[in-house]
Amino acid sequence: MLAALSIRDIVLIDRLDLDFGAGLSVMTGETGAGKSILLDAFALALGARGDASLVRPGAEQGQVSAIFELDPGHPVFDLLDQGGVQAVGELVLRRTQTPDGRSRAFINDVPVSVQLLRQVGAALVEIHGQHDDRALTDTTTHRSLLDAFGGLGHQADMLAQAHADWQAAAEELGRHEALMARAQENVDFLRHALEELRTLDPKQDEEAALAERRQIMMHAEKIADDLTEALDALGGEGTNLARLGAALRKLERQTDKASALLEPVVATLARVLDETNEAREALEAALRATAFEPSELERAEERLFALRAISRKHNVAIAQLPGLAKRFESELDAVESGEEALAKLRAAAKTAKASYVKLAQVLSEKRKQAADQLDRAVMTELAPLKLEKASFHVRIETIDQDQGGPAGIDRVGFWVQTNPGRQPGPLMKLASGGELSRFILALKVVLAARGSAPTLIFDEIDANVGGATAAAIGERLARLAGDLQVLAVTHAPQVAAQAKGHLLISKQATKGQSGESVVTRVAVLESGDRREEIARMLAGQTVTDEARAAAERLMEGRA
């Protein structure tokens, strides 16, 4: 709840420090005393739009601080954690405003954005007035208020998660479909290129081998003549090799007679003969290799030209063609396996959507049941507020499941019919100022402690009513204050008499360095002063003993 409010240099308020307690507190005073200024200052601390005109003339800046005491489990602490502000228990919202229009926001002395301050302020305080367009008059809140009334918060959270899962699955499916579409555009080329490579079947280092073989075949005749001449020089009768072989055999027969002398010679000659034989075998093999069919050269040239053509086509070296074939094969496999993955993603998205739709339909039915209960509960509150001819209805419009959002497939609005025969319509558009305030009060009484901010402020909710209606308003404000902290700006003595706390707002003339000026003052009234103020509200400018007695009776009848 709101524990304290400190205001410095805001319009007519130079310095003001107020403490607040639980239950119902009222603010009273003559018209123009500064009640609206006090609320404007408080709203500034809650994140309302700043304005240079709020700064008291002559002041360097205006400042408003609001101190709240909260249970550790209040949802606002989760909001603060997300905003990077650590806080436990006491919470101080502070706002400064300068005459040049600049404004700064703080929470527990940590600088924050005005947007975060506004979100925190909305979670802590609701302000309701004849011309206020927030809280219950904001149709975007009606669905969450209905969920709170029906105890459907857990189901709503589950639905929001199901929607997030559905959207995530749909986005993943969309990304994969886009990838597959791009791959499909290239699949025909991949298949043709892979078939071409598989038909050609290039081998690693094949180019060098083919080029060398082609070179040999192109010069085979001359090479063969040279090889034959070399071979003739090594072999045959009467050659040096034949004579050398005969000499070796003779020396081998004499080694037992002079081994030390002959063995090295024999070994050397044997090695020469062995190497010569190896040379002859190599010459013979090379000579055989020069023999080829004329068509072989043609085939080699055709294959070499084919390899070079396809390498130019894909802009890779011939040696890289086997790797290119493997890459094309992998890409085609990816397309084929991608079809399987696509089928799985489609199934997952379908399942996620079905889960969301089922939860949304169940929640929609429960909302309709809760709406009937809320209708009946609010209707019971209207008659005592002199709205006995009016009716209240929670209007639920179920939209197409494909257009459903995190909150489901229901559009919820609070509709009213102010008089029989008049067409029903949205609460904010149809109800007049006084009617709107009483509709809101009836709703807040029913919705107390169910999705409400811990502090409620009613600005002249009793305007243009009196007597029994004002008394009924006071009784309901007091009942509402049993669960929540309620502050009410009022001109009705019947409402003021119901309060536990009473603040009297007035204007006073004061003298300063710049001359005489007017400031707003706030006095905390105790029992005797309270009776006098309520008597003034009853009697007007001249307070009579009869008015004091009537005030006493009103206070004694306080619930």
N, C-alpha and C positions, 0 to 999 in steps of 0.2 A: 504494500500500500504506500501511498504518498505520506512521508513522514514530515517533510519540511519543504518550504519554498522560500527562496531568497531572491529579492529583486533589487537591482540598483540602476537608477537613472533610466527608467522606461516611461516615457510620456510624462504623466503627472506624478509618478512614483519616484521619489528620490532615494529612499532607503526603506526596505520592508523585509521583515523576517517573520515567517509564520510557521507554527507547528500544527500538525494535523493528527487526529486520532482515528480509530476505527469507527464504523457506524455512519450515521447521517450527520453531516455538518451543512449549515446553511450560511449563505452570504446575503445580507440585506442592506438596504440603504436607499437614499433618495435617488431618483432618476438623474443620471449624469455624475454620480458620485465617483465612478471609476470602476464599477464591477466589470464592465467589458474590457477595460484596460488590464485589469488583473488577469482575466482569462486570456487576453491576447499575449500577455507576458508569459503566462504558463505555457501557452501553445508554442511560443518561440522556443522554449526549452525542450519541447517535444518534437521539434523538427519542422515547425510551420515556416512558411516563407518569410524571410527577413525583409526589413524595410527600414531605410534610413530615418523615416519619420517616427519610428518608435523610440529613437534616442532622445532623452530629455534635453531641451535646449541648453547649450552651454557645456554639456558633458562631453568628455572625450570618447566615451563609449557607454553603451548600456549592457547590462549583464543579468542573466536569470539562471539560477541553479535550483534544480528539483532533486530532492533526496528521497529515495525509495528503499523501503525495507521489504525484502522478498524471501520466500522460502528457497532453499538451495536447489530444489527441483523445478523451479519455474522455467518454462521454455525459453524465456528471454536469454538465459545464460548460454544456451546452445547457439542462439543467434549471435551473441557476442563472441563466442569462440570462433565462429566462422568469420567474423570481422576482425579477428586478431586482438580482441580485448579480453584480458583475464579479469574476472570479477566473481566475488562470492559474497552473498548476503546483501550488504548495503551497496546501493547503486546511485551515483551522482551524475545527473545529466546537466551539462552547463553549456550555455550559448552566449556569445558576445556579439554585439552589433555596433558598428561604427557609423558616424554621420555620413561617411562617403559611400555607404551601402555595403561595405564588406562585412562578412559574418563568419564566425568560426564556431565549430562544435567540438565538445569534449565529453567523454564518458570516463568517469573516475580519473580525470585529468589527463587522459590519453586523447590526443587529437584524432577525430574521426570525421568521416564525410557526413554531410547533412542528410544524405540518403539513409545511412545506417542509423543516425540519430532518429530520423523519422520512423524507421521500421521498429526500433526499440520503443519509441514513444507510443506507437500504435499498439504494441503488445502490452503496455502498462496502463494506458489511459484511453478511455473513450469519452468524447465530448459530444453531447446531444443538445441541439438547440433548434429554434424554429427555422433557422436558415442554414443549418449545418447539413452538408452533403456527404458526410462520412458515416462510418459505422453501419447502423442498420439500414440507412438509406442507400448505401452502396450495394448494388445488386450483385457485385462480384463476391460479396461475403455471404450471401443468403444460403448458398449451397453448403458452405462449411458450418454455418450456424445450424442448419437443419441436421447435418451429420452429428454435430455436438449434442443437439437435443435428443436425437435418437440413439446416442451411444454408438455411432457408426464410425468413429475415428479409426479404429483398427482396420476395418474393412476398407476404408478409404485409402489408408496407407498401403495395404496389400494391392489395391487396384492401381495406385500410382506406380508401385514397383512393377506390376504386371505390364503396365503401359510402357514403362522404360525398357523392360525386357523385349517387348514386342517391337518397339522402335529400333532397338539395337540390332535385333535379328533382321528386321527389314532393311536397315542401313547396310549391314554386312551382305545381305543378299543382293542389294542394289550394286554395291561395289564389285561383287564377284560377277554379276551379270554384265556390268560394263567391261570388265576385264575379258570375259568370255566373248563379248561382242567384238572387241578389238582383235582378239585371237582368231575368231572365226573369219574375220575379213582376210586373214593371212593364211588360213588353213589350206586353201586350194594351192597356193604357191608352195607351201611346205610339202604337201603331198607330191606335187609334180617334181620339185627339186630333189626330194628324197628318192623318188623312183628313178630319176635320172642318175643320181649318184650310186644307187644300189646296182643299176644296170652296168655302169662303167666299172664299179668296184675298184676304186683306186687303192694302191698299196703304199705303205710308208717307203720313202726313198725310191719309188718306182721310176721317177723322172730321170734320175742320174743313171740308173741301170739301163733304161731304154735308150738314152742319149749315147751312152757308151757303146751299146750293142749296135745301134744305127751307124755310128762312126766306123765301127769295125767292118760292118757289112758293106758300107760305101767304099772302103779301101781294101776289101778282102783279097783281090787278085794280087796286088803288089805285095801285101803282107804275106800271103801264102808263098810267093816266090822267094822272099827273103828268108822265111822260116825254113823252106826246103833246102836252100843253099847252106844255111847254118847246120841243118840236120845232116846233110851230106858231108860236111866238114868233120863231123863228130863220129860218124859210123862208116862201116863198110871195110872190105879187104884193102890192104895197102895203105890205110890211113894211119896217121900218127897214133890214133887211139888203139888200133889193132896191134901195131908194133909195141905200144906201151903195155898192152895186156900180155903179150907174149913175153916181154922182158920181166914183168912182175912174176909170172909163173916160174921162170928160170931162177930168179932170185929167191923165191920161196923155197925151192928145192935145196938151196945152199945154206939156209939159215942155221941148220943144225951144226954146220961146220964153223961158222963165224957169226954166232947169234948177236953178239954185242955190236958187231959192225953192221950187220944187214937188217936187223929188226926195225930200226928207225926208218931206213930207206923203204922197206916193204910197207910199213904202216903209212908212210906218206904217199907212196904210189897207190896203195889201196884206196886212200881217201880221195885222191885225184880221180881214180876210176869211178868211185861211187858218185861223186859230185857230177862227173861227166855224164854218167847214166841218168842222174836226176835231171840234168839239163836236157838230155835227149828226150826223156819222157815229157818234160815241160814243152819242148818244141813240138813233139808229136801231138800233145793235147791242144796246143795253140793252133797247130795246123788243122786239126779236126774242127776246131771252133770256127775257122774261116770258111768252112763248108756250110752252105745254107741254100735253101730254096729261094728263088727270086721273089716269091710271094711273101716270104718272111720279112724282107725289108719293107715291103709295102704295108704289111700289117703293123710293123713297129712304128713306121712313120705315121700311119693313121691313128694309132693309139696315143702316140706322143702328142700329135696335133689335137686330139680330142681332150686329153688331159689339160693341155694348155688353154684350150678354148673355155672349158668349164671353170678353170681357175680364174680366167679373166671375167667370166660372167658373174662370179660370186666375190670377185676382188680379194682372193686369198691365194697364197702360194699353193702349188700342187701338193707339197708335203702336208698341207693343212686340210686337204680334201677329206681324208678319213675322219678327222675330228669334226669337220663341218657336217658330215653325214650323221655322226652320233648326236650332234647338237640338234639338227633338224628332227631326228627321231625322238629326242627328249621333249622337244617342244610339242610335237604331235601327241606324245604320250600325255603331256600336261593338259592338252586340250581335251583328250579323251577322259583322263582322270578328273579334269575340271568339270566335266558333265556330271560325274558322280558326286563331286563336292557340291555342285549347283543343286542337284536333286536333294541332297541332305540339307542344304541351307533353306531350300524352299519348304521342306518338311518342317524344319525348325521354326521358320517364320509363321507357317500355318498353325503349328501347335501353340506358339506364343500368342498369336492373335486369338485363337480359340479360347485359350485360358483367360485372356483379357476380357473377351466378350462375355464369357460365362460369369466372371466376377462382376462385370459391369451390370449385367442383367439382374443378378441377385441383389446387388447394392441398389439398383433402381427400384426394385420391388420393396425393399426395406425402407427406402426413402419415401415412397408413397405411403407406406404404413405410418412412418414417423410424421409425415405431413398431415395426415388425418388427426393424429394425436395433438400436434401443435395447433391445428385449426381450432379444435375443441378447447384446448387450454387457453388460448388467447381470447376466444369468444367469451369465456366466463369472466374475463377481466374487463371487457369493454363496457358492460352495462353500468357498473359503479362509476366509471369515468365519463358517464353521460354520452356514451356512444352506443346506446342500446339499439339504435336503428341501423348501425353499421355492421358490416361483416368483414371477416378476415379470411383469406384463403392462400395457402401455399400452392403456387402454380408450378407444375413440373412439366416441362416439354422434353420428351425423349427424342433425341436426334439419331441419325443413322449411325450404326456401330462403326463404320469406316471413318466417321468424323469425330469419334470419341477422343477425348484427351485424358490427361493424368487423373482428372477428377471424375471421369466416367462419361456416360451418354445422356446426362440430365442437365437441363438448364432450369435453374430454380429461381423463382422470384416471389416476393411477398406482395400479394395483390389485396386490394381493399375495395369495398363498396360502401361509400359513406352514407347513402340513403337508398331506401327501396326504390326501384325503378331506374336508378342511375346505373350506367354501365360500369362494371368493375374495371379496375386498371392498376398499374403499378403504384405501390405505396407512395413513392416520392412525388409522382406526377398528380395523383388524385387528391391526396389529403391536404387540407389547408394547414396553415401554421400551427394553430392550436390543436387541430385534429391529429396532425402528424406527431406532435410531441406526446399526445396521449396514446396513440398507437405504439409509439416507440417505448413508452413506459410500460404498457401492457406486455409488449414483447420481452422487455428486459426483466420484468418480474418473472415471466415464465421461463426465460432462458438463464436466469441467475445461476452462476457457478457452472454453466455449461458453455464453454467457449467464450466467456466474457473476459475482458481485461479486469484486473483486480481493482481498478479505480474508475468510477463513473462520474461524469460531471453533467448535470442538467442545467442548461442556461434558460431560465424563465420558462420552464415547461408548463407552468400554470398560467401563462399569459392568457388574458381574455376569458378566464373562468373564475368562478368564485363559489362560495357557499359549500354545498355538499360535494360538488365536483372537486374543488380545491382540497377539501378534507380527504376525499378518496385518493387524490394524488399524493397527499402527505402520508397517508397510511401505507400506500404501496411503496413509496420511497423508503419509508422506515422498514417495511418488510424486506425490501431489496437490500437494505443496509445490514440485514442480519447475516448475509453471506459475503457482501462486497463493501468496499469503502465507497460512499456516495457523497458527493458535494453538489449542492443545489443553490443556484442563484434564484431568488424568489422575491415576489412582492406579495405573496399570499400568507397571511398570519396562520392559516390552518396548516400550511406546510412548515413554516418556521417553528411552530409549537411542537412538531414531531421530532425535532433535531436533538442530538446529544451535544453538538457543538454549534456555536453561533458566532459569526464574525460580522461586525458592523462596519460598513465601508462609508467613508465620508470625505468631503473636501475641507481643507483648512488653508487659510491664508498664512503665508510665511514671508519673512523678510530675509533677503540675502544680499550679496555684494552687488548684484545687478538690479536690486530693487525688490518690490513686493511681487510674489507669485503665489500660485495655488498648487497644493500638493494633495495627493490622496493618502489618507490614513486608514488603518484597519485596527479595530479594537476587538479584543476577545471578550465577549459578554458572559458574565456569570448569571445566576438565577434572577437576582433583582433587576439587573440591567436588561436581561432578556425579557422579562415581563414588561418593562417600560417600552422596549423597542416593539414588541408584539402589539402592545396597546396603541403605539403610534401608527402601526400598520393598520390597525382596526379603525382608529378614530380620525386619522389624518393629522393635520398640523397641531390641533389642540387636543391634548391627551386628557380625557376625563376619568373620573373614578370608575364610571361604568365600563369604560374601555379597559381599565386595569383589571377589573373583576372578570370581564370576559376573557382577557388574556390569561388570567390565572386559571380559569376553567379549561381553556384550551390546553394549557400546559399540564394540568392535572389529568387530562384525558389522553395524554401522549401514550402511544402504544409502547 
